[in-house]
Amino acid sequence: MTMAQKKWLFYALIIAFTLFAPFIFPAFRTQLATLWLMIIVAVTWDMTGGQMGYNSLGNIFFYGTGMYVAAVVTIGLVYDVGEYTGAAGGGKYAFTDAQYFTGLVLGTIAAGVFCALSALVLGYVLFGLRGPYFAIGTLGVAIAAGELVSNWDWVGGGQGIALPVFPGDFDSAKLFIYYLFAGTGVVLFIFVKWLYATRFGAAINAIRDDEEKAEAMGLHTLMYKLMTWAMSAFFVGVAGAISAFQLIHFEPLETAYQTINLGIFMVVCVLLGGKGTLWGPVIGAILFHIFKEVTWNYFLGWQWVALGALIVITVVYFQDGLMGWLQHRKPEWFGMRVEKRDRLAQEASE
């Protein structure tokens, strides 16, 4: 079997597992859906943080904004949003099946587009910052957005906002949400795999390696940075919209703009798997999700200690992530030819 055939077989197995996983593990459909969410936010974070070298701590802004945009569009198609959120459970607001699915489709698309446009607007200001200043600036945007929304009564304020319930049984709802997340994740992976192989991918890698030289060679670096962040924001916004329909009711600080939870988790996933690689964020998200589920279920109260230990171990012993460590140890697995004597000399020096 040739390398190309092995690759296609590998992808076929992944697609097959994706399709049948919720039936193989029916009791873990919610966890599997969350796994795809982690993959989406990790891959999108790596688009700017790993491939372009701009580490953002505020991508959670697009996730929370996507949730609220989807909710406002879904509700606004049928009712007055201010009246709906002001009822605080005192009114009866029914949605037909057609209204639910129309709101879901239009709300999800609107969430992605709105977040992409927001990234373009914010980028003109934030991309004037570099290094830790950019990271802090994006974090400030996310925190400010959460506080503003929590005091905006039109969208429910601190009490949050509720969406209509899926028109079906509970198991069907979990299966439906799983496939929405999985479909988005597969489309995202195919998209970035193609993107990184184009001139655009080479350009953002050049920005990561040396932005001044890239500008000197004629690259319009600001345009590439804006477009990359906008594409990343689009998929994060879509993931946020799907999460809104999954949760049904969500709050601004604890659920939507959760900077100390999902906002950190997406960064840890990439660091664990390996920045600037195609499969690193995916593998990191899988490993981290398993780690999180185990510690959050069996070591409750110590889960943050375990997370801190994981971050320390990753930074100290796996600075290039798991993929970087494997490429260094087993370069032949990645199609790299290494002379035997050079390999022996390398191992001896270590």
C-alpha positions in Angstrom: 0.0 0.0 0.0 1.4 3.4 -1.0 1.7 6.4 1.2 -1.1 8.1 -0.7 -3.4 5.1 -0.2 -2.6 5.0 3.5 -3.5 8.6 3.8 -6.8 8.2 2.1 -7.6 5.1 4.3 -6.7 7.2 7.4 -9.1 9.9 6.3 -11.8 7.4 5.5 -11.5 5.9 8.9 -11.8 9.3 10.5 -15.0 10.1 8.5 -16.5 6.8 9.4 -15.8 7.2 13.1 -17.2 10.7 12.9 -20.4 9.5 11.4 -20.9 6.5 13.7 -19.4 7.7 16.9 -22.7 8.9 18.4 -24.3 5.5 17.8 -21.2 3.6 19.1 -21.2 5.7 22.2 -24.8 6.9 22.7 -24.2 7.8 26.3 -21.5 10.3 25.4 -23.1 12.3 22.6 -22.8 15.6 24.5 -19.1 14.9 25.3 -18.5 14.0 21.7 -20.1 17.3 20.5 -18.0 19.2 23.0 -14.9 17.5 21.6 -15.7 18.9 18.2 -16.2 22.3 19.7 -12.8 22.1 21.3 -11.3 21.0 17.9 -13.0 24.0 16.2 -11.8 26.6 18.7 -8.3 25.1 18.8 -7.8 25.0 15.0 -9.2 28.6 14.6 -6.9 29.9 17.4 -3.9 28.3 15.6 -4.7 30.1 12.4 -3.5 33.4 14.0 -1.5 32.1 17.0 0.4 29.2 15.4 0.4 29.9 11.6 0.7 33.7 11.8 2.4 34.2 15.2 -0.2 36.5 16.8 -1.3 35.0 20.0 -4.8 36.0 20.9 -6.4 35.7 24.3 -9.7 37.2 23.1 -11.0 34.7 20.6 -13.7 33.9 23.2 -15.2 37.3 22.1 -16.2 35.8 18.8 -17.7 32.7 20.5 -19.8 34.8 22.9 -20.8 37.2 20.2 -21.8 34.4 17.9 -24.1 33.1 20.6 -25.9 36.4 21.1 -26.2 37.1 17.4 -27.8 33.8 16.7 -30.2 34.3 19.6 -31.2 37.8 18.5 -31.8 36.7 14.9 -33.8 33.6 15.9 -36.0 35.5 18.4 -36.2 38.7 16.2 -37.7 36.7 13.3 -40.8 36.0 15.4 -41.0 38.3 18.4 -39.7 41.6 19.7 -36.4 40.9 21.3 -36.7 43.4 24.1 -40.1 42.2 25.0 -39.0 38.6 24.9 -36.0 39.0 27.1 -37.9 41.4 29.5 -40.5 38.8 30.2 -38.1 36.9 32.5 -40.2 33.8 32.2 -43.5 35.6 32.7 -44.7 35.3 29.1 -45.4 32.4 26.8 -43.5 32.4 23.5 -44.0 29.5 21.2 -41.9 28.7 18.1 -43.1 26.4 15.3 -40.7 23.8 13.8 -40.2 25.9 10.7 -39.4 29.0 12.8 -36.9 27.1 14.9 -34.9 25.7 11.9 -35.2 29.0 10.0 -33.8 30.8 13.0 -31.1 28.3 13.5 -29.8 28.5 9.8 -30.1 32.3 9.5 -28.8 32.9 13.0 -25.8 30.7 12.5 -24.9 32.3 9.2 -25.4 35.8 10.7 -23.2 34.9 13.7 -20.3 33.8 11.4 -20.6 36.9 9.2 -21.0 39.4 12.0 -18.0 37.9 13.9 -15.9 38.1 10.7 -16.8 41.7 10.2 -16.1 42.4 13.8 -12.6 40.9 13.4 -11.9 43.2 10.4 -13.0 46.3 12.4 -11.1 45.3 15.6 -8.1 44.2 13.6 -7.4 47.7 12.3 -6.8 48.8 15.9 -5.4 45.6 17.6 -2.9 44.6 14.8 -1.0 47.8 15.6 0.1 45.9 18.7 2.5 43.0 18.7 3.6 40.3 21.1 2.1 40.3 24.6 0.5 43.7 23.9 -1.7 42.1 21.2 -2.6 39.3 23.5 -3.6 41.7 26.3 -5.5 43.9 23.9 -7.6 41.0 22.6 -8.2 39.8 26.2 -9.4 43.3 27.1 -11.9 43.3 24.3 -13.4 40.0 25.4 -13.7 41.0 29.0 -15.2 44.4 28.1 -17.7 42.7 25.8 -18.9 40.4 28.5 -19.4 43.3 30.9 -21.2 45.3 28.4 -23.6 42.5 27.4 -24.3 41.7 31.1 -25.6 45.2 31.5 -27.6 45.4 28.3 -31.2 44.7 29.3 -32.4 44.4 25.7 -30.6 41.1 25.4 -31.4 39.9 28.9 -28.6 41.5 30.9 -27.0 39.4 33.5 -29.9 36.9 33.6 -29.0 35.8 30.1 -31.2 34.8 27.2 -33.2 31.7 26.3 -33.7 30.1 22.9 -36.5 27.8 21.7 -36.2 24.1 22.5 -35.4 21.6 19.7 -38.6 20.3 18.3 -38.0 16.7 19.1 -36.9 14.3 21.8 -33.8 14.9 23.9 -31.7 12.2 22.2 -32.5 13.5 18.8 -31.5 17.0 19.9 -28.1 15.7 21.1 -27.6 13.8 17.9 -28.5 16.9 15.8 -26.2 19.2 17.7 -23.4 16.7 17.4 -23.6 16.6 13.6 -23.7 20.4 13.5 -20.5 20.6 15.4 -18.9 17.7 13.5 -19.9 19.1 10.1 -18.4 22.5 11.0 -15.2 20.9 12.3 -14.8 18.8 9.1 -15.4 21.7 6.8 -13.0 23.8 8.9 -10.2 21.2 8.7 -10.6 20.8 5.0 -10.5 24.5 4.5 -7.3 25.1 6.6 -5.6 22.1 5.0 -6.2 23.8 1.6 -5.4 27.3 2.8 -2.1 26.4 4.3 -0.9 24.8 1.1 -1.6 28.0 -0.9 0.4 31.3 -1.3 -1.8 32.7 1.4 -0.5 30.1 3.9 3.1 30.8 2.9 2.4 34.6 3.4 1.1 34.2 7.0 4.0 31.9 7.8 6.3 34.6 6.6 4.6 37.1 8.9 5.2 34.7 11.8 8.9 34.2 11.0 9.8 37.8 10.4 7.1 40.4 9.7 9.5 43.2 8.9 11.2 41.2 6.2 7.8 40.1 4.8 6.8 43.7 4.5 10.1 44.6 2.9 9.4 41.9 0.3 6.2 43.5 -0.7 3.6 41.6 1.4 0.6 43.6 2.5 0.9 42.2 6.0 -2.1 44.0 7.5 -4.4 42.6 4.8 -3.2 39.1 5.5 -3.6 39.5 9.2 -7.1 40.9 8.9 -8.2 38.2 6.5 -6.8 35.4 8.7 -8.4 36.7 11.8 -11.7 37.2 10.0 -11.7 33.7 8.7 -10.9 32.4 12.1 -13.6 34.5 13.7 -16.2 33.3 11.2 -15.9 29.7 12.3 -15.7 30.6 16.0 -18.9 32.6 15.6 -20.6 29.6 13.9 -19.4 27.4 16.8 -20.8 29.9 19.3 -24.2 29.9 17.5 -24.4 26.1 17.6 -23.5 26.2 21.3 -26.3 28.6 21.9 -28.9 26.2 20.5 -27.2 23.4 22.4 -27.4 25.1 25.8 -30.8 26.7 25.1 -30.3 29.2 28.0 -26.9 31.0 28.4 -25.5 33.9 30.5 -22.9 36.5 29.3 -20.1 36.0 31.8 -20.4 32.4 32.9 -21.3 30.9 29.5 -20.8 33.2 26.5 -17.7 35.2 27.3 -16.1 32.6 29.5 -12.5 33.9 29.3 -11.1 31.8 32.2 -12.6 28.6 30.8 -12.9 28.1 27.1 -10.8 31.2 26.4 -7.9 29.5 28.1 -8.7 25.9 27.0 -8.4 26.7 23.3 -4.8 28.0 23.9 -3.8 25.0 26.0 -5.1 22.6 23.3 -2.8 24.2 20.7 0.2 24.3 23.0 -0.3 20.7 23.9 -0.7 19.5 20.3 1.8 21.8 18.7 1.5 25.3 17.3 1.7 26.0 13.6 0.9 22.4 12.5 -2.1 21.0 10.8 -2.8 18.1 13.1 -1.4 19.6 16.3 -4.5 21.5 17.4 -6.7 18.5 16.6 -4.6 16.1 18.6 -4.2 18.6 21.4 -7.9 19.2 21.6 -8.6 15.4 21.8 -6.0 14.9 24.5 -7.1 17.9 26.5 -10.8 17.1 26.3 -10.1 13.6 27.6 -7.9 15.1 30.4 -10.6 17.6 31.3 -13.4 15.1 31.4 -11.3 12.8 33.7 -10.2 15.5 36.1 -13.5 17.4 36.1 -15.3 14.2 37.0 -12.9 12.3 39.3 -10.8 15.0 40.8 -13.3 17.8 41.3 -11.8 20.5 43.5 -8.3 19.7 42.2 -9.1 20.1 38.5 -7.5 23.5 38.2 -4.3 22.2 40.0 -4.2 19.4 37.4 -4.7 21.9 34.6 -1.9 24.0 35.9 0.4 21.0 36.2 -0.4 20.0 32.6 0.5 23.5 31.4 3.8 23.5 33.3 4.7 20.1 31.9 3.8 21.1 28.4 5.8 24.3 28.5 8.9 22.8 30.2 9.1 19.4 28.4 7.1 19.8 25.2 7.7 23.4 24.1 6.9 22.5 20.5 3.9 20.4 21.6 3.3 16.7 20.9 3.6 17.1 17.1 6.9 19.0 17.4 8.3 16.4 19.9 7.3 13.6 17.5 8.8 15.4 14.5 12.1 15.7 16.4 12.1 12.1 17.6 10.5 10.3 14.6 11.1 12.5 11.5 10.6 9.6 9.2 6.9 9.5 10.3 6.5 12.9 8.7 8.2 12.1 5.4 11.6 13.6 6.5 14.6 11.6 5.4 17.5 11.7 8.0 20.8 10.1 7.4 21.5 7.3 9.9 24.9 8.7 11.0 23.4 12.1 11.5 20.6 10.6 13.5 23.1 8.6 15.7 25.2 11.8 16.3 22.0 13.7 17.2 21.0 11.0 19.7 24.5 10.9 21.2 24.5 14.7 21.7 21.2 14.4 23.6 
